[in-house]
Amino acid sequence: MTNKTKLAAALVLTLGGTVAVLAQQQSFTGTLTDSMCGATHMAKDKAPAECTRICVKDGMKYALAAGKKVYGLEGQEPELAKLAGQKVTVKGTLKSDTLSVQEVAATK
């Protein structure tokens, strides 16, 4: 093997390992909301759960407001609908600002 081939192989293995680490499952806790309202619901006459469900029905995505950050949520929509407006812990894979949900549960 030439030195260039060895170097290329080492880079591929290193980058592949980095991607695998970034794609690991993570856990986030926050309020289950929608992508339009985030942490502050716009429908002041509605409960947060009802506002979230209305926004999702109108085409918005479920989201998790965790601290000052809002993450978009993908997957497990039936379970997300049940927990709308509640404090939850979401486990999944984060890519950019979107969390692919594997598990979601209510949190106290």
Secondary structure as GFF3:
##gff-version 3
##sequence-region A 1 108
A	DSSP	alpha_helix	3	22	.	.	.	ID=ss1
A	DSSP	beta_strand	25	34	.	.	.	ID=ss2
A	DSSP	alpha_helix	48	57	.	.	.	ID=ss3
A	DSSP	beta_strand	62	66	.	.	.	ID=ss4
A	DSSP	beta_strand	69	74	.	.	.	ID=ss5
A	DSSP	alpha_helix	77	82	.	.	.	ID=ss6
A	DSSP	beta_strand	87	95	.	.	.	ID=ss7
A	DSSP	beta_strand	98	106	.	.	.	ID=ss8
###
